[in-house]
């Protein structure tokens, strides 16, 4: 689970990788809980970056998106 401060750090890391053209790979296999800021970061990254991949999503990861109708 990411709190707001951690989500901000993740967002900064994602921005840095996108700026230099590095592929993004989110390992979602161990996700138990997703907060809204984390979901927003993942959605923005996958929409803005064609090399973004979510790998091995856990049931909780998928459920979080389904619960929000995404």
Predicted model as a PDB file, atoms N, CA, C, CB and O in Angstrom, pLDDT in the B-factor column:
MODEL        1                                                                  
ATOM      1  N   UNK A   1       0.847  -1.162   0.000  1.00 53.00           N  
ATOM      2  CA  UNK A   1       0.000   0.000   0.000  1.00 53.00           C  
ATOM      3  C   UNK A   1       0.898   1.232   0.000  1.00 53.00           C  
ATOM      4  CB  UNK A   1      -0.967  -0.006   1.217  1.00 53.00           C  
ATOM      5  O   UNK A   1       1.903   1.277   0.709  1.00 53.00           O  
ATOM      6  N   UNK A   2       0.537   2.206  -0.781  1.00 57.00           N  
ATOM      7  CA  UNK A   2       1.302   3.446  -0.828  1.00 57.00           C  
ATOM      8  C   UNK A   2       0.523   4.561  -0.156  1.00 57.00           C  
ATOM      9  CB  UNK A   2       1.641   3.825  -2.278  1.00 57.00           C  
ATOM     10  O   UNK A   2      -0.649   4.781  -0.461  1.00 57.00           O  
ATOM     11  N   UNK A   3       1.174   5.263   0.756  1.00 64.00           N  
ATOM     12  CA  UNK A   3       0.558   6.472   1.281  1.00 64.00           C  
ATOM     13  C   UNK A   3       0.863   7.603   0.308  1.00 64.00           C  
ATOM     14  CB  UNK A   3       1.075   6.802   2.726  1.00 64.00           C  
ATOM     15  O   UNK A   3       1.531   7.381  -0.702  1.00 64.00           O  
ATOM     16  N   UNK A   4       0.389   8.801   0.591  1.00 70.00           N  
ATOM     17  CA  UNK A   4       0.573   9.899  -0.358  1.00 70.00           C  
ATOM     18  C   UNK A   4       2.039  10.233  -0.592  1.00 70.00           C  
ATOM     19  CB  UNK A   4      -0.149  11.128   0.130  1.00 70.00           C  
ATOM     20  O   UNK A   4       2.431  10.524  -1.722  1.00 70.00           O  
ATOM     21  N   UNK A   5       2.843  10.197   0.446  1.00 73.00           N  
ATOM     22  CA  UNK A   5       4.271  10.513   0.292  1.00 73.00           C  
ATOM     23  C   UNK A   5       4.961   9.464  -0.572  1.00 73.00           C  
ATOM     24  CB  UNK A   5       4.962  10.603   1.673  1.00 73.00           C  
ATOM     25  O   UNK A   5       5.766   9.804  -1.439  1.00 73.00           O  
ATOM     26  N   UNK A   6       4.653   8.204  -0.342  1.00 73.00           N  
ATOM     27  CA  UNK A   6       5.255   7.133  -1.141  1.00 73.00           C  
ATOM     28  C   UNK A   6       4.761   7.204  -2.579  1.00 73.00           C  
ATOM     29  CB  UNK A   6       4.934   5.754  -0.535  1.00 73.00           C  
ATOM     30  O   UNK A   6       5.532   6.974  -3.511  1.00 73.00           O  
ATOM     31  N   UNK A   7       3.500   7.516  -2.764  1.00 75.00           N  
ATOM     32  CA  UNK A   7       2.957   7.634  -4.119  1.00 75.00           C  
ATOM     33  C   UNK A   7       3.666   8.755  -4.872  1.00 75.00           C  
ATOM     34  CB  UNK A   7       1.431   7.894  -4.077  1.00 75.00           C  
ATOM     35  O   UNK A   7       3.926   8.633  -6.069  1.00 75.00           O  
ATOM     36  N   UNK A   8       3.975   9.829  -4.186  1.00 79.00           N  
ATOM     37  CA  UNK A   8       4.691  10.931  -4.831  1.00 79.00           C  
ATOM     38  C   UNK A   8       6.085  10.503  -5.270  1.00 79.00           C  
ATOM     39  CB  UNK A   8       4.788  12.130  -3.885  1.00 79.00           C  
ATOM     40  O   UNK A   8       6.546  10.894  -6.343  1.00 79.00           O  
ATOM     41  N   UNK A   9       6.756   9.706  -4.452  1.00 81.00           N  
ATOM     42  CA  UNK A   9       8.084   9.201  -4.823  1.00 81.00           C  
ATOM     43  C   UNK A   9       7.989   8.264  -6.027  1.00 81.00           C  
ATOM     44  CB  UNK A   9       8.739   8.467  -3.629  1.00 81.00           C  
ATOM     45  O   UNK A   9       8.832   8.321  -6.923  1.00 81.00           O  
ATOM     46  N   UNK A  10       6.985   7.417  -6.054  1.00 78.00           N  
ATOM     47  CA  UNK A  10       6.794   6.513  -7.185  1.00 78.00           C  
ATOM     48  C   UNK A  10       6.508   7.323  -8.450  1.00 78.00           C  
ATOM     49  CB  UNK A  10       5.639   5.513  -6.902  1.00 78.00           C  
ATOM     50  O   UNK A  10       7.039   7.019  -9.518  1.00 78.00           O  
ATOM     51  N   UNK A  11       5.676   8.344  -8.328  1.00 81.00           N  
ATOM     52  CA  UNK A  11       5.371   9.193  -9.472  1.00 81.00           C  
ATOM     53  C   UNK A  11       6.634   9.860 -10.003  1.00 81.00           C  
ATOM     54  CB  UNK A  11       4.333  10.251  -9.093  1.00 81.00           C  
ATOM     55  O   UNK A  11       6.835   9.923 -11.216  1.00 81.00           O  
ATOM     56  N   UNK A  12       7.482  10.353  -9.119  1.00 86.00           N  
ATOM     57  CA  UNK A  12       8.745  10.964  -9.542  1.00 86.00           C  
ATOM     58  C   UNK A  12       9.623   9.958 -10.287  1.00 86.00           C  
ATOM     59  CB  UNK A  12       9.502  11.524  -8.326  1.00 86.00           C  
ATOM     60  O   UNK A  12      10.231  10.289 -11.305  1.00 86.00           O  
ATOM     61  N   UNK A  13       9.685   8.733  -9.775  1.00 83.00           N  
ATOM     62  CA  UNK A  13      10.476   7.688 -10.421  1.00 83.00           C  
ATOM     63  C   UNK A  13       9.924   7.362 -11.799  1.00 83.00           C  
ATOM     64  CB  UNK A  13      10.507   6.427  -9.556  1.00 83.00           C  
ATOM     65  O   UNK A  13      10.686   7.201 -12.752  1.00 83.00           O  
ATOM     66  N   UNK A  14       8.613   7.264 -11.910  1.00 83.00           N  
ATOM     67  CA  UNK A  14       7.987   6.967 -13.194  1.00 83.00           C  
ATOM     68  C   UNK A  14       8.278   8.090 -14.182  1.00 83.00           C  
ATOM     69  CB  UNK A  14       6.465   6.770 -13.029  1.00 83.00           C  
ATOM     70  O   UNK A  14       8.622   7.828 -15.335  1.00 83.00           O  
ATOM     71  N   UNK A  15       8.146   9.316 -13.747  1.00 83.00           N  
ATOM     72  CA  UNK A  15       8.429  10.461 -14.630  1.00 83.00           C  
ATOM     73  C   UNK A  15       9.872  10.440 -15.134  1.00 83.00           C  
ATOM     74  CB  UNK A  15       8.158  11.782 -13.893  1.00 83.00           C  
ATOM     75  O   UNK A  15      10.130  10.684 -16.313  1.00 83.00           O  
ATOM     76  N   UNK A  16      10.797  10.149 -14.239  1.00 87.00           N  
ATOM     77  CA  UNK A  16      12.213  10.094 -14.634  1.00 87.00           C  
ATOM     78  C   UNK A  16      12.445   9.018 -15.695  1.00 87.00           C  
ATOM     79  CB  UNK A  16      13.107   9.822 -13.402  1.00 87.00           C  
ATOM     80  O   UNK A  16      13.147   9.252 -16.679  1.00 87.00           O  
ATOM     81  N   UNK A  17      11.860   7.855 -15.496  1.00 84.00           N  
ATOM     82  CA  UNK A  17      12.048   6.756 -16.448  1.00 84.00           C  
ATOM     83  C   UNK A  17      11.419   7.086 -17.796  1.00 84.00           C  
ATOM     84  CB  UNK A  17      11.448   5.456 -15.893  1.00 84.00           C  
ATOM     85  O   UNK A  17      11.988   6.774 -18.842  1.00 84.00           O  
ATOM     86  N   UNK A  18      10.256   7.713 -17.774  1.00 81.00           N  
ATOM     87  CA  UNK A  18       9.586   8.074 -19.016  1.00 81.00           C  
ATOM     88  C   UNK A  18      10.411   9.115 -19.768  1.00 81.00           C  
ATOM     89  CB  UNK A  18       8.164   8.607 -18.736  1.00 81.00           C  
ATOM     90  O   UNK A  18      10.544   9.037 -20.989  1.00 81.00           O  
ATOM     91  N   UNK A  19      10.957  10.077 -19.053  1.00 83.00           N  
ATOM     92  CA  UNK A  19      11.738  11.143 -19.694  1.00 83.00           C  
ATOM     93  C   UNK A  19      12.969  10.606 -20.414  1.00 83.00           C  
ATOM     94  CB  UNK A  19      12.165  12.171 -18.658  1.00 83.00           C  
ATOM     95  O   UNK A  19      13.343  11.126 -21.465  1.00 83.00           O  
ATOM     96  N   UNK A  20      13.599   9.583 -19.869  1.00 86.00           N  
ATOM     97  CA  UNK A  20      14.804   9.036 -20.508  1.00 86.00           C  
ATOM     98  C   UNK A  20      14.486   7.852 -21.428  1.00 86.00           C  
ATOM     99  CB  UNK A  20      15.809   8.601 -19.440  1.00 86.00           C  
ATOM    100  O   UNK A  20      15.390   7.248 -22.006  1.00 86.00           O  
ATOM    101  N   UNK A  21      13.206   7.527 -21.559  1.00 81.00           N  
ATOM    102  CA  UNK A  21      12.807   6.479 -22.490  1.00 81.00           C  
ATOM    103  C   UNK A  21      12.976   5.060 -21.994  1.00 81.00           C  
ATOM    104  CB  UNK A  21      13.562   6.627 -23.720  1.00 81.00           C  
ATOM    105  O   UNK A  21      12.965   4.124 -22.794  1.00 81.00           O  
ATOM    106  N   UNK A  22      13.132   4.876 -20.687  1.00 83.00           N  
ATOM    107  CA  UNK A  22      13.257   3.522 -20.149  1.00 83.00           C  
ATOM    108  C   UNK A  22      11.893   2.848 -20.075  1.00 83.00           C  
ATOM    109  CB  UNK A  22      13.913   3.552 -18.758  1.00 83.00           C  
ATOM    110  O   UNK A  22      10.899   3.504 -19.764  1.00 83.00           O  
ATOM    111  N   UNK A  23      11.831   1.561 -20.352  1.00 84.00           N  
ATOM    112  CA  UNK A  23      10.558   0.852 -20.227  1.00 84.00           C  
ATOM    113  C   UNK A  23      10.121   0.784 -18.762  1.00 84.00           C  
ATOM    114  CB  UNK A  23      10.670  -0.570 -20.817  1.00 84.00           C  
ATOM    115  O   UNK A  23      10.949   0.757 -17.851  1.00 84.00           O  
ATOM    116  N   UNK A  24       8.822   0.759 -18.561  1.00 86.00           N  
ATOM    117  CA  UNK A  24       8.261   0.651 -17.210  1.00 86.00           C  
ATOM    118  C   UNK A  24       7.665  -0.732 -17.040  1.00 86.00           C  
ATOM    119  CB  UNK A  24       7.187   1.751 -16.950  1.00 86.00           C  
ATOM    120  O   UNK A  24       6.875  -1.182 -17.871  1.00 86.00           O  
ATOM    121  N   UNK A  25       8.039  -1.403 -15.971  1.00 87.00           N  
ATOM    122  CA  UNK A  25       7.482  -2.720 -15.668  1.00 87.00           C  
ATOM    123  C   UNK A  25       7.026  -2.702 -14.224  1.00 87.00           C  
ATOM    124  CB  UNK A  25       8.523  -3.866 -15.921  1.00 87.00           C  
ATOM    125  O   UNK A  25       7.842  -2.614 -13.307  1.00 87.00           O  
ATOM    126  N   UNK A  26       5.728  -2.784 -14.027  1.00 86.00           N  
ATOM    127  CA  UNK A  26       5.155  -2.831 -12.691  1.00 86.00           C  
ATOM    128  C   UNK A  26       4.910  -4.296 -12.337  1.00 86.00           C  
ATOM    129  CB  UNK A  26       3.831  -1.993 -12.606  1.00 86.00           C  
ATOM    130  O   UNK A  26       4.069  -4.949 -12.956  1.00 86.00           O  
ATOM    131  N   UNK A  27       5.630  -4.814 -11.355  1.00 88.00           N  
ATOM    132  CA  UNK A  27       5.398  -6.177 -10.876  1.00 88.00           C  
ATOM    133  C   UNK A  27       4.258  -6.115  -9.875  1.00 88.00           C  
ATOM    134  CB  UNK A  27       6.695  -6.802 -10.232  1.00 88.00           C  
ATOM    135  O   UNK A  27       4.440  -5.653  -8.748  1.00 88.00           O  
ATOM    136  N   UNK A  28       3.103  -6.570 -10.275  1.00 89.00           N  
ATOM    137  CA  UNK A  28       1.909  -6.476  -9.445  1.00 89.00           C  
ATOM    138  C   UNK A  28       1.557  -7.798  -8.775  1.00 89.00           C  
ATOM    139  CB  UNK A  28       0.746  -6.004 -10.273  1.00 89.00           C  
ATOM    140  O   UNK A  28       0.441  -7.967  -8.284  1.00 89.00           O  
ATOM    141  N   UNK A  29       2.489  -8.725  -8.752  1.00 91.00           N  
ATOM    142  CA  UNK A  29       2.203 -10.063  -8.233  1.00 91.00           C  
ATOM    143  C   UNK A  29       1.952 -10.095  -6.730  1.00 91.00           C  
ATOM    144  CB  UNK A  29       3.339 -10.979  -8.560  1.00 91.00           C  
ATOM    145  O   UNK A  29       1.195 -10.939  -6.250  1.00 91.00           O  
ATOM    146  N   UNK A  30       2.567  -9.202  -5.990  1.00 89.00           N  
ATOM    147  CA  UNK A  30       2.408  -9.210  -4.540  1.00 89.00           C  
ATOM    148  C   UNK A  30       1.486  -8.135  -3.997  1.00 89.00           C  
ATOM    149  CB  UNK A  30       3.726  -9.067  -3.905  1.00 89.00           C  
ATOM    150  O   UNK A  30       1.467  -7.885  -2.792  1.00 89.00           O  
ATOM    151  N   UNK A  31       0.726  -7.499  -4.869  1.00 87.00           N  
ATOM    152  CA  UNK A  31      -0.147  -6.410  -4.445  1.00 87.00           C  
ATOM    153  C   UNK A  31      -1.302  -6.950  -3.625  1.00 87.00           C  
ATOM    154  CB  UNK A  31      -0.673  -5.631  -5.656  1.00 87.00           C  
ATOM    155  O   UNK A  31      -2.021  -7.853  -4.050  1.00 87.00           O  
ATOM    156  N   UNK A  32      -1.465  -6.378  -2.438  1.00 87.00           N  
ATOM    157  CA  UNK A  32      -2.584  -6.754  -1.578  1.00 87.00           C  
ATOM    158  C   UNK A  32      -3.620  -5.642  -1.502  1.00 87.00           C  
ATOM    159  CB  UNK A  32      -2.086  -7.098  -0.179  1.00 87.00           C  
ATOM    160  O   UNK A  32      -4.815  -5.908  -1.371  1.00 87.00           O  
ATOM    161  N   UNK A  33      -3.159  -4.389  -1.583  1.00 84.00           N  
ATOM    162  CA  UNK A  33      -4.044  -3.231  -1.497  1.00 84.00           C  
ATOM    163  C   UNK A  33      -3.514  -2.138  -2.407  1.00 84.00           C  
ATOM    164  CB  UNK A  33      -4.165  -2.720  -0.033  1.00 84.00           C  
ATOM    165  O   UNK A  33      -2.307  -1.908  -2.479  1.00 84.00           O  
ATOM    166  N   UNK A  34      -4.415  -1.472  -3.098  1.00 83.00           N  
ATOM    167  CA  UNK A  34      -4.032  -0.322  -3.913  1.00 83.00           C  
ATOM    168  C   UNK A  34      -4.781   0.900  -3.420  1.00 83.00           C  
ATOM    169  CB  UNK A  34      -4.320  -0.576  -5.416  1.00 83.00           C  
ATOM    170  O   UNK A  34      -5.990   0.851  -3.191  1.00 83.00           O  
ATOM    171  N   UNK A  35      -4.062   1.989  -3.261  1.00 82.00           N  
ATOM    172  CA  UNK A  35      -4.713   3.244  -2.921  1.00 82.00           C  
ATOM    173  C   UNK A  35      -5.012   3.989  -4.215  1.00 82.00           C  
ATOM    174  CB  UNK A  35      -3.827   4.104  -1.966  1.00 82.00           C  
ATOM    175  O   UNK A  35      -4.425   3.697  -5.257  1.00 82.00           O  
ATOM    176  N   UNK A  36      -5.914   4.937  -4.145  1.00 84.00           N  
ATOM    177  CA  UNK A  36      -6.279   5.700  -5.325  1.00 84.00           C  
ATOM    178  C   UNK A  36      -5.074   6.407  -5.954  1.00 84.00           C  
ATOM    179  CB  UNK A  36      -7.344   6.711  -4.970  1.00 84.00           C  
ATOM    180  O   UNK A  36      -4.963   6.407  -7.180  1.00 84.00           O  
ATOM    181  N   UNK A  37      -4.159   7.017  -5.169  1.00 82.00           N  
ATOM    182  CA  UNK A  37      -2.995   7.642  -5.806  1.00 82.00           C  
ATOM    183  C   UNK A  37      -2.155   6.643  -6.609  1.00 82.00           C  
ATOM    184  CB  UNK A  37      -2.124   8.304  -4.749  1.00 82.00           C  
ATOM    185  O   UNK A  37      -1.639   6.983  -7.673  1.00 82.00           O  
ATOM    186  N   UNK A  38      -2.021   5.442  -6.116  1.00 83.00           N  
ATOM    187  CA  UNK A  38      -1.252   4.423  -6.821  1.00 83.00           C  
ATOM    188  C   UNK A  38      -1.954   4.029  -8.123  1.00 83.00           C  
ATOM    189  CB  UNK A  38      -1.048   3.187  -5.924  1.00 83.00           C  
ATOM    190  O   UNK A  38      -1.306   3.885  -9.160  1.00 83.00           O  
ATOM    191  N   UNK A  39      -3.254   3.858  -8.069  1.00 86.00           N  
ATOM    192  CA  UNK A  39      -4.017   3.526  -9.270  1.00 86.00           C  
ATOM    193  C   UNK A  39      -3.872   4.636 -10.302  1.00 86.00           C  
ATOM    194  CB  UNK A  39      -5.507   3.298  -8.929  1.00 86.00           C  
ATOM    195  O   UNK A  39      -3.698   4.364 -11.490  1.00 86.00           O  
ATOM    196  N   UNK A  40      -3.942   5.876  -9.856  1.00 85.00           N  
ATOM    197  CA  UNK A  40      -3.815   7.007 -10.778  1.00 85.00           C  
ATOM    198  C   UNK A  40      -2.436   7.024 -11.443  1.00 85.00           C  
ATOM    199  CB  UNK A  40      -4.059   8.332 -10.035  1.00 85.00           C  
ATOM    200  O   UNK A  40      -2.329   7.301 -12.637  1.00 85.00           O  
ATOM    201  N   UNK A  41      -1.400   6.734 -10.689  1.00 82.00           N  
ATOM    202  CA  UNK A  41      -0.044   6.708 -11.238  1.00 82.00           C  
ATOM    203  C   UNK A  41       0.081   5.611 -12.281  1.00 82.00           C  
ATOM    204  CB  UNK A  41       0.994   6.501 -10.121  1.00 82.00           C  
ATOM    205  O   UNK A  41       0.619   5.844 -13.364  1.00 82.00           O  
ATOM    206  N   UNK A  42      -0.408   4.427 -11.971  1.00 84.00           N  
ATOM    207  CA  UNK A  42      -0.324   3.306 -12.904  1.00 84.00           C  
ATOM    208  C   UNK A  42      -1.105   3.613 -14.175  1.00 84.00           C  
ATOM    209  CB  UNK A  42      -0.851   2.018 -12.253  1.00 84.00           C  
ATOM    210  O   UNK A  42      -0.623   3.355 -15.278  1.00 84.00           O  
ATOM    211  N   UNK A  43      -2.297   4.157 -14.027  1.00 86.00           N  
ATOM    212  CA  UNK A  43      -3.103   4.476 -15.205  1.00 86.00           C  
ATOM    213  C   UNK A  43      -2.428   5.538 -16.066  1.00 86.00           C  
ATOM    214  CB  UNK A  43      -4.495   4.950 -14.783  1.00 86.00           C  
ATOM    215  O   UNK A  43      -2.370   5.403 -17.288  1.00 86.00           O  
ATOM    216  N   UNK A  44      -1.925   6.579 -15.442  1.00 83.00           N  
ATOM    217  CA  UNK A  44      -1.266   7.645 -16.196  1.00 83.00           C  
ATOM    218  C   UNK A  44      -0.029   7.118 -16.912  1.00 83.00           C  
ATOM    219  CB  UNK A  44      -0.885   8.806 -15.267  1.00 83.00           C  
ATOM    220  O   UNK A  44       0.220   7.463 -18.067  1.00 83.00           O  
ATOM    221  N   UNK A  45       0.737   6.290 -16.232  1.00 81.00           N  
ATOM    222  CA  UNK A  45       1.962   5.754 -16.831  1.00 81.00           C  
ATOM    223  C   UNK A  45       1.662   4.853 -18.010  1.00 81.00           C  
ATOM    224  CB  UNK A  45       2.766   4.990 -15.796  1.00 81.00           C  
ATOM    225  O   UNK A  45       2.333   4.935 -19.038  1.00 81.00           O  
ATOM    226  N   UNK A  46       0.663   3.993 -17.877  1.00 81.00           N  
ATOM    227  CA  UNK A  46       0.365   3.069 -18.967  1.00 81.00           C  
ATOM    228  C   UNK A  46      -0.291   3.774 -20.151  1.00 81.00           C  
ATOM    229  CB  UNK A  46      -0.536   1.951 -18.470  1.00 81.00           C  
ATOM    230  O   UNK A  46      -0.166   3.319 -21.288  1.00 81.00           O  
ATOM    231  N   UNK A  47      -0.977   4.862 -19.900  1.00 81.00           N  
ATOM    232  CA  UNK A  47      -1.583   5.627 -21.004  1.00 81.00           C  
ATOM    233  C   UNK A  47      -0.545   6.468 -21.737  1.00 81.00           C  
ATOM    234  CB  UNK A  47      -2.702   6.534 -20.476  1.00 81.00           C  
ATOM    235  O   UNK A  47      -0.613   6.625 -22.956  1.00 81.00           O  
ATOM    236  N   UNK A  48       0.413   7.006 -20.992  1.00 75.00           N  
ATOM    237  CA  UNK A  48       1.372   7.947 -21.570  1.00 75.00           C  
ATOM    238  C   UNK A  48       2.620   7.273 -22.136  1.00 75.00           C  
ATOM    239  CB  UNK A  48       1.779   8.952 -20.532  1.00 75.00           C  
ATOM    240  O   UNK A  48       3.378   7.891 -22.884  1.00 75.00           O  
ATOM    241  N   UNK A  49       2.827   6.033 -21.787  1.00 77.00           N  
ATOM    242  CA  UNK A  49       4.091   5.393 -22.147  1.00 77.00           C  
ATOM    243  C   UNK A  49       3.803   4.044 -22.778  1.00 77.00           C  
ATOM    244  CB  UNK A  49       5.013   5.235 -20.910  1.00 77.00           C  
ATOM    245  O   UNK A  49       3.311   3.136 -22.108  1.00 77.00           O  
ATOM    246  N   UNK A  50       4.102   3.906 -24.051  1.00 77.00           N  
ATOM    247  CA  UNK A  50       3.750   2.673 -24.755  1.00 77.00           C  
ATOM    248  C   UNK A  50       4.596   1.473 -24.342  1.00 77.00           C  
ATOM    249  CB  UNK A  50       3.881   2.883 -26.231  1.00 77.00           C  
ATOM    250  O   UNK A  50       4.299   0.347 -24.741  1.00 77.00           O  
ATOM    251  N   UNK A  51       5.638   1.695 -23.555  1.00 76.00           N  
ATOM    252  CA  UNK A  51       6.463   0.580 -23.087  1.00 76.00           C  
ATOM    253  C   UNK A  51       6.154   0.214 -21.634  1.00 76.00           C  
ATOM    254  CB  UNK A  51       7.943   0.928 -23.230  1.00 76.00           C  
ATOM    255  O   UNK A  51       6.956  -0.453 -20.981  1.00 76.00           O  
ATOM    256  N   UNK A  52       5.009   0.642 -21.130  1.00 83.00           N  
ATOM    257  CA  UNK A  52       4.629   0.311 -19.756  1.00 83.00           C  
ATOM    258  C   UNK A  52       3.910  -1.032 -19.733  1.00 83.00           C  
ATOM    259  CB  UNK A  52       3.731   1.420 -19.148  1.00 83.00           C  
ATOM    260  O   UNK A  52       3.023  -1.292 -20.546  1.00 83.00           O  
ATOM    261  N   UNK A  53       4.306  -1.878 -18.789  1.00 86.00           N  
ATOM    262  CA  UNK A  53       3.732  -3.214 -18.671  1.00 86.00           C  
ATOM    263  C   UNK A  53       3.416  -3.486 -17.200  1.00 86.00           C  
ATOM    264  CB  UNK A  53       4.703  -4.296 -19.244  1.00 86.00           C  
ATOM    265  O   UNK A  53       4.217  -3.187 -16.313  1.00 86.00           O  
ATOM    266  N   UNK A  54       2.239  -4.056 -16.960  1.00 88.00           N  
ATOM    267  CA  UNK A  54       1.895  -4.551 -15.637  1.00 88.00           C  
ATOM    268  C   UNK A  54       2.034  -6.063 -15.700  1.00 88.00           C  
ATOM    269  CB  UNK A  54       0.441  -4.109 -15.195  1.00 88.00           C  
ATOM    270  O   UNK A  54       1.324  -6.735 -16.448  1.00 88.00           O  
ATOM    271  N   UNK A  55       2.958  -6.588 -14.903  1.00 91.00           N  
ATOM    272  CA  UNK A  55       3.257  -8.019 -14.955  1.00 91.00           C  
ATOM    273  C   UNK A  55       2.643  -8.757 -13.773  1.00 91.00           C  
ATOM    274  CB  UNK A  55       4.767  -8.246 -14.982  1.00 91.00           C  
ATOM    275  O   UNK A  55       2.659  -8.269 -12.643  1.00 91.00           O  
ATOM    276  N   UNK A  56       2.113  -9.915 -14.045  1.00 94.00           N  
ATOM    277  CA  UNK A  56       1.600 -10.834 -13.022  1.00 94.00           C  
ATOM    278  C   UNK A  56       0.675 -10.165 -12.011  1.00 94.00           C  
ATOM    279  CB  UNK A  56       2.748 -11.468 -12.292  1.00 94.00           C  
ATOM    280  O   UNK A  56       0.942 -10.231 -10.812  1.00 94.00           O  
ATOM    281  N   UNK A  57      -0.400  -9.526 -12.456  1.00 93.00           N  
ATOM    282  CA  UNK A  57      -1.285  -8.857 -11.503  1.00 93.00           C  
ATOM    283  C   UNK A  57      -1.947  -9.843 -10.539  1.00 93.00           C  
ATOM    284  CB  UNK A  57      -2.353  -8.072 -12.249  1.00 93.00           C  
ATOM    285  O   UNK A  57      -2.479 -10.875 -10.947  1.00 93.00           O  
ATOM    286  N   UNK A  58      -1.899  -9.502  -9.269  1.00 94.00           N  
ATOM    287  CA  UNK A  58      -2.556 -10.330  -8.260  1.00 94.00           C  
ATOM    288  C   UNK A  58      -4.066 -10.135  -8.346  1.00 94.00           C  
ATOM    289  CB  UNK A  58      -2.040  -9.985  -6.838  1.00 94.00           C  
ATOM    290  O   UNK A  58      -4.547  -9.222  -9.017  1.00 94.00           O  
ATOM    291  N   UNK A  59      -4.798 -10.994  -7.666  1.00 95.00           N  
ATOM    292  CA  UNK A  59      -6.258 -10.877  -7.642  1.00 95.00           C  
ATOM    293  C   UNK A  59      -6.668  -9.527  -7.053  1.00 95.00           C  
ATOM    294  CB  UNK A  59      -6.887 -12.036  -6.827  1.00 95.00           C  
ATOM    295  O   UNK A  59      -7.584  -8.881  -7.562  1.00 95.00           O  
ATOM    296  N   UNK A  60      -5.997  -9.102  -5.992  1.00 91.00           N  
ATOM    297  CA  UNK A  60      -6.321  -7.821  -5.349  1.00 91.00           C  
ATOM    298  C   UNK A  60      -6.047  -6.651  -6.294  1.00 91.00           C  
ATOM    299  CB  UNK A  60      -5.509  -7.650  -4.048  1.00 91.00           C  
ATOM    300  O   UNK A  60      -6.795  -5.673  -6.299  1.00 91.00           O  
ATOM    301  N   UNK A  61      -4.995  -6.744  -7.083  1.00 91.00           N  
ATOM    302  CA  UNK A  61      -4.674  -5.695  -8.048  1.00 91.00           C  
ATOM    303  C   UNK A  61      -5.803  -5.564  -9.064  1.00 91.00           C  
ATOM    304  CB  UNK A  61      -3.332  -5.995  -8.762  1.00 91.00           C  
ATOM    305  O   UNK A  61      -6.301  -4.464  -9.303  1.00 91.00           O  
ATOM    306  N   UNK A  62      -6.204  -6.674  -9.658  1.00 93.00           N  
ATOM    307  CA  UNK A  62      -7.275  -6.668 -10.648  1.00 93.00           C  
ATOM    308  C   UNK A  62      -8.576  -6.201 -10.020  1.00 93.00           C  
ATOM    309  CB  UNK A  62      -7.450  -8.060 -11.263  1.00 93.00           C  
ATOM    310  O   UNK A  62      -9.305  -5.412 -10.621  1.00 93.00           O  
ATOM    311  N   UNK A  63      -8.876  -6.676  -8.823  1.00 93.00           N  
ATOM    312  CA  UNK A  63     -10.117  -6.309  -8.139  1.00 93.00           C  
ATOM    313  C   UNK A  63     -10.223  -4.816  -7.888  1.00 93.00           C  
ATOM    314  CB  UNK A  63     -10.223  -7.045  -6.829  1.00 93.00           C  
ATOM    315  O   UNK A  63     -11.308  -4.243  -7.982  1.00 93.00           O  
ATOM    316  N   UNK A  64      -9.094  -4.181  -7.569  1.00 90.00           N  
ATOM    317  CA  UNK A  64      -9.103  -2.740  -7.305  1.00 90.00           C  
ATOM    318  C   UNK A  64      -9.580  -1.972  -8.539  1.00 90.00           C  
ATOM    319  CB  UNK A  64      -7.696  -2.257  -6.884  1.00 90.00           C  
ATOM    320  O   UNK A  64     -10.360  -1.027  -8.420  1.00 90.00           O  
ATOM    321  N   UNK A  65      -9.123  -2.369  -9.699  1.00 90.00           N  
ATOM    322  CA  UNK A  65      -9.527  -1.707 -10.932  1.00 90.00           C  
ATOM    323  C   UNK A  65     -10.976  -2.045 -11.292  1.00 90.00           C  
ATOM    324  CB  UNK A  65      -8.591  -2.106 -12.075  1.00 90.00           C  
ATOM    325  O   UNK A  65     -11.722  -1.179 -11.750  1.00 90.00           O  
ATOM    326  N   UNK A  66     -11.366  -3.283 -11.088  1.00 92.00           N  
ATOM    327  CA  UNK A  66     -12.747  -3.695 -11.365  1.00 92.00           C  
ATOM    328  C   UNK A  66     -13.713  -2.955 -10.452  1.00 92.00           C  
ATOM    329  CB  UNK A  66     -12.910  -5.219 -11.187  1.00 92.00           C  
ATOM    330  O   UNK A  66     -14.767  -2.499 -10.894  1.00 92.00           O  
ATOM    331  N   UNK A  67     -13.348  -2.835  -9.169  1.00 90.00           N  
ATOM    332  CA  UNK A  67     -14.205  -2.155  -8.202  1.00 90.00           C  
ATOM    333  C   UNK A  67     -14.451  -0.702  -8.581  1.00 90.00           C  
ATOM    334  CB  UNK A  67     -13.589  -2.227  -6.819  1.00 90.00           C  
ATOM    335  O   UNK A  67     -15.510  -0.152  -8.282  1.00 90.00           O  
ATOM    336  N   UNK A  68     -13.477  -0.077  -9.241  1.00 86.00           N  
ATOM    337  CA  UNK A  68     -13.610   1.309  -9.667  1.00 86.00           C  
ATOM    338  C   UNK A  68     -14.188   1.428 -11.071  1.00 86.00           C  
ATOM    339  CB  UNK A  68     -12.268   1.999  -9.607  1.00 86.00           C  
ATOM    340  O   UNK A  68     -14.337   2.534 -11.591  1.00 86.00           O  
ATOM    341  N   UNK A  69     -14.512   0.302 -11.683  1.00 86.00           N  
ATOM    342  CA  UNK A  69     -15.096   0.306 -13.008  1.00 86.00           C  
ATOM    343  C   UNK A  69     -14.091   0.639 -14.102  1.00 86.00           C  
ATOM    344  CB  UNK A  69     -16.225   1.275 -13.054  1.00 86.00           C  
ATOM    345  O   UNK A  69     -14.454   1.183 -15.145  1.00 86.00           O  
ATOM    346  N   UNK A  70     -12.822   0.308 -13.856  1.00 82.00           N  
ATOM    347  CA  UNK A  70     -11.775   0.641 -14.834  1.00 82.00           C  
ATOM    348  C   UNK A  70     -11.315  -0.585 -15.598  1.00 82.00           C  
ATOM    349  CB  UNK A  70     -10.583   1.288 -14.141  1.00 82.00           C  
ATOM    350  O   UNK A  70     -10.441  -0.484 -16.458  1.00 82.00           O  
TER     351      UNK A  70                                                      
ENDMDL                                                                          
END                                                                             
